[in-house]
């Protein structure tokens, strides 16, 4: 019984991190939001690792893992993107609905910024499709939701980096953010193959992970954590090269 609880504990820690990341994203504490998504992705990796190590993989664990991922890798980046729309100047609108006498629903929302939650919807769709895969594949189909979440959560660091401030006018505007949302949803749900970081045998399988590590190291030395989104983009490009040219 105790063995079965270990991977569930890691999954629930992932869920808790996702809840905290969502709160911090809503509060414009973007660095803290990114940190807790990092922690969530860490716990997400180890829940499956320990489930396999201890031989306690279960259908319950699979479903619980997806529910946790939906918060950490779906809702948190959706909330952050909503807030970026607001920062870009999208206007909020006040609404009042009176359903019964002397009782009204009053709320304020930025209608255009709701596009940010397309990332949440896209992540939910991807996670549902992932649960239907019965045979393990040696690659990912589409960009994994945790990688997409890190790419989105890393955007505010780009906007604030002193070397990249000149990009703000091009990145923090409703058009660019809308394009970013649609690209994010497309990448998560495309059938493009993305390589895994697992060693599957032979030196050839290490080529692209090593190239990614080298590129990530160089970008990190130049831009620190602001390089995170760029590292994910390089991962996508390397995956496209690998499978397009069948390397």
Secondary structure, 3 states (H helix, E strand, C coil): CHHHHHHHHHHHHHHHHHHHHHHHHHCCCHHHHHHHHHHHHHHHHHHHHHHHHHCCCCHHHHHHHHHHHHHHHHHHHHHHHHHHHHHCCCCCEEEEEEEECCEEEEEEECCHHHHHHHHHHHHHHHHHHHHCCCCCCCEEECCCHHHHHHHHHCHHHHHHCCCCHHHHHHHCCHHHHHHHHHHHHHHHHCCCEEECCCCCCCHHHHHHHHHHHHHHHHHHHHHHHHHHHHHHHHHHHHHHHHHHCCC
